[in-house]
Structure formats: structure tokens, C-alpha cells
Amino acid sequence: MITFPNAKINLGLDIVEKRPDGYHNLETVFYPIPLCDILEITPATDKDAPDYTFKMYNAVFEGNDDDNLVIKAYKALATDHKLPKVDISLYKHIPTGAGLGGGSADAAFALKMLNEIADLGLGTEELCTYAARIGADCAFFIDNTPAYATGIGNILTPTECSIEGYYLVLVKPDVHISTKDAYALVTPQKPQVPLTSIAKRSIHEWKGAMKNDFEKSIFAKYPEMEKIKEDLYSMGAVYASMSGSGSSFFGIFKEEQDIDRIKELFPGMFCWCKKM
């Protein structure tokens, strides 16, 4: 079985408060985008095979395979259910350390695939429960539709917010930002205008109203990253922002964009564009 885990962007992100458990409550809008990895899971043919084998391509995973979120998804289900022995292959196209949720998407799609392969009959709510154990934004990819997220990103409410018909440009510099470090630089505060109210406005009203709280401190540390956002606006974006804790940026455009021109403007960076 083959599936295509997709990325997400954050349309605005407010860090509201620090929790007693050390995590942070936030408010954001998760929006799925058609930038995808390729995940294949097949039942093992060798009866003496281990419970699972795992291979990843087009990226280097720093750490043991057991720490990969796809394997954590397998183990989470295997704790409560009988799973077949499987061979897992993951081809990465979503950049890592980009704030695009690639690892969480891979895990969520693995849960859905294993549920089908093993004929477990788990519903969306049960799959979301498993996903939430793996990562804060993992549950979003179970339903995989635009959602207003609160808590640590695990409390999801459907939203009609849409960028359909616009052109989305992604740019990711060769900078890795630790999520832990990004949170350490932010001073939590409740926004004057709730993100839900801003998201209901026309996209052309988002600039200057919608924000990502991580940007201020990260721009202070990496001033070259602020220029990426400025350049996206110079190109004609109606709204541009860093996604999540970075380091990728997106621009939303009314007019079609030329990927070759984008690559010239952002040499050496990961560049991608698509009509939504």
C-alpha cells in the first residue's frame, strides 16, 4: 500500500501562555498543502522477519530508526492491537526542520494505513487519540482538513478559512531551528484580536493583522530570514509568513508564479509553488 503524506502551513500562530507542564498553549490555523512524501507499507513475506523494517530515502534521519515518528506510530498501535510484520519505506520530499509538519504527517498516515492493513476498524476519534500521543500536531493529519487549533495544537475545530484558487509559494533556507529553542525565545501573550476573527477576513486583509509570534525573536537571531518574507511581499504576495517555528516561509499570491524565477530569487534554497 502506498500513500502520500502531505505538509501543512500555519496561517498565523499566537503563543498564548506557558503551561505548568512546560508546554505552551497556542492558537493557530493548520492548513493542508499538496507537498507530499511517499510512504509505502507492505506486509512482510518472510515469516521470520522482524516486526518491521524501515528505510528512508532522500533525507538523513539523525538518531535511531526507532525514534522516527512512523515507527512510533507502529509501536503505538502494536501496544493495543495485533499488527502484521511489515516493511516500511519512506521517501522524503517535505523538508525537515521546516515547520511544515512532515514527520507528523508521515506518522498520521502510517496510523491510517496500518489501521486498514490490519483491519482494525478504528474510527477517526480513536486514530486521533493515538496520533496525539505521537506529536502535538499529528492528530491534524488524520482528518487532514483546515482547522483552528488550540491547546498545544491538539484541540482541533474545523474552519471554513480557505486559500483555494490562490498560488502558494514555499521557500526554505538552509537553516535549522530547534522547536525547543524557538519556544524559549518567545514571551507568551494573548492576542488583542483572536486569530479566528482575522482568519474570517478576506486574505487581502491578513497582512499586518495576522502574525506568527515566533518571527520576532527568530528574525532578531537570523536577520537574513526576515528578508525572505520581505522578498515574498516584493514579489506581490498578498500575505506572507513563516510557518510554525520555521524555517520555511510561504507567500500567497493571486497571480501564477514562475518556479524558475523563484529559484533565481532564492538561490540554494528549497523552492516550491502550486495552485491551491
N, C-alpha and C positions, 0 to 999 in steps of 0.2 A: 504494500500500500504506500502510495506517495501523496504527500500534501505540501502545501506552500504557506508556511507561517509568515504572516505579514507584519510590517512595522506599524508604529503609531507615532503621532506627534502630540505635543501638549499645546493646545490653544489657550495660552495663559496658564500661569501657575502661581498661586499665592501660598506662602508658608505661613500658616495661621498661628500655630503655637507649638511649643515643645511639650511632649507628653512625659508623664512620670516614668515611663519605661525607657526613655531615651530617644524614642522615635519622634517624628514630627507629624502633626495634623496639617493637611493641606487641602486646597481646593483647586481643581484643575478640570479641563475638558480633554479627555482622551479621544483622539480621532484616528481611525484606522487608515492606512495608506497602502497602495499596491506595490510596495517594495518588499520582495519576498525572499526568504530562504527556501531550501528544498529539503524536506525531511522524508526519509523512507524507513519504514519499519516492516520487516518481514519475519514470519515465524522461522525459527532455525530448523534446518533439515537434519542436523546431526543430533541424535538423541543424547549424546554425551557432551554436547556443547554446554558452555556456562549459561547462566540465566539470561545474560545479554552480552552482546559485543557492541562496541561503539567506535565509529570512525567519523572524524570531522575533516572537511576539506575547505580550502580557500581561507583558512584562518588558523591561528595557533592559539590553543586554549592553555592559559597559564594555570597550572595546577593539575591535580589528578582528574581522570575522566569521571570518577565518582562525584566530583564537585560540580560537574556540568548540570545545568538545570533540567536537561532532558532525562538524564539518569536519575535525578532526584524525583522527577515525575514518575518514572517507572517504579522506583522504590516506594514512593508514597502509596501507589495503588497496590503494590505487592504486599504491603503490610496488612491489608484487609481482604485482598482478593487473590485468587489463583490466576496467575498470568502464564502464558506460554513462554518458552525460551525464544528470544528474538534477536535479530541482527538489526542494528540501528545505524543509518548513515545520514549525516547532516552536512549539507553544502551551504556555507555561509555567503550570503550576499549583503545582508543588512550589516552595516559597520558595527563593530563592538565599541563599547565606551562612547556611545553617540547620543544617549538619551532617547533612543528610538524603540526601546523595549524588545530588541531582537531575542535575547535569551529567554525572556518571559513568554514571548510568542511561541518559541520553539517548545517550551515546556507545556504550555497550554494545548498546543496542537498535538503533542505527544500523548497527553491525557485523553484527548478525544479519539485519537487513533487506537490507543490501547483499549479503550472502552469498547470500541467497535470490533477490534480483532479478537478480544477475549469474550465478546458478547456479554458484557457485564450489565448492560441495561441501565447505566447511571444517567440520571437526568441532569439538566443544566445546573440546578442548585447544588447537587452533590458534587459535580465536577468543579464548580466554583469553590466549594469548600476545600477540596484537595488543592486547587490552584493557589488559594490564599495562603496555604502552608508553605508554598514554594517561594513566592515572591509577592511583594505588595501590589504590583500592577498585573500580575499573572492572570487573575480572575477576569480582567477586562477582555482578554483574548478568547475566552470561552464563548461568549455571545458575540463579541467582535463587532459591535456597532457603537457609534458615537455615544459617549456617556460622560455625565458630570460626576466627578469622583471626589469623595471626601474621606475623612479618616486618614489612614496612611496611603490612600489610593485604592483601598479595598472595598469601600462602600460606593456602589455604582447606581446612578439614576439615569435612565435614558434621556437623551436630549435631542431636540429637533435641529440643533445647530448644524449647518451644512456649508461645505465649500464646493459642492458639486458644480461642475461646469467651469471652475477656475483651474488655472495651471499651477501646479506645485513644484517648486524648485528646492532641492536639498543640497546643502554644501557642508562637508565635514572636514575641518583641518586636521592635520596630523598631531593632535593634542589629546591626551587622555586626562580626563578629570575624574578623580575619585568621588563617588557619590557621598561617601562619608565626609571627605574634605569640603565638598560643596556645601553640605548642610552646616558644617562647623563655621562657615563664613557668613551665614545668614542670621539676621536678627528677626525672629518671627513677629508678625503683627497682623491684625485683622484688617482687611482692605476697607477703604471708605465706601467703595461701590462693589457689591458682590459680583463675582465673576459670572454668575448665572445671568445677571441683568445685562452685563456687557455683551455676552455671547449671543443674546437675543437681538442685538442691534445689527444693522447692516455691516457687512465685512468692511466697508469703506469707513466705518466709524470706529473700528478697533484700534487703529494707530493712535497712540497717546492715551488710550483708556485701558486696554488690555495689556498685561505685563507678565513677565517671568521674574519672580523675586531672586532667582539665582544670578541674573545678569549683572546686577550692580557690583557684587563682590568679585565675580569671575572676571568681569571687564577690568576691574582695578588690578587684578593679578595678571591677566592676559589681554593687554590693550589691543593686540592685533585681532582679537576675536570680535571686538566691538566694530572694527572696520568691516568685517564680513557682513554684519547686519546693515551697516550704513550703505555698503555697496549694493545690497539687495534692494534697498529703497531707491538708490540712484538708478537702478535698472528699471524701476517702475512698479515695484511691489506695492500692493495696496495694504498689505500687512506683512511684517517680518518679525521673527523671534527666534531665540534659542529654544531648542526642545528639551524638556526635562532639565537635568543638571548638565547638559551638554555632552560632547562638544559640537553637535551638529546644529545647523541653522536652517530655517525654511523661510521661503518667501512665497506669498500667494499673489498670483498675477491674473489680471483679466485677459491679457493677450498671450498667445502662444510664444514660448521661449525657445531659442536655438541652443541645443545642448553643446554644440561646438563653441559657440560664443561664451557660454557659461564656463566651460573648461579653460578658455583663454583668460577669462577674468579671474579665475581661481585656480591657478596652476598648481599641480601637485596635490590637489585636494580631491576627495570623493565628491563627485557631482552627479545629480540625477534629476530628471524632470518628467512630469507626467500630467496629463489632463485628468482631473478628478471627476 
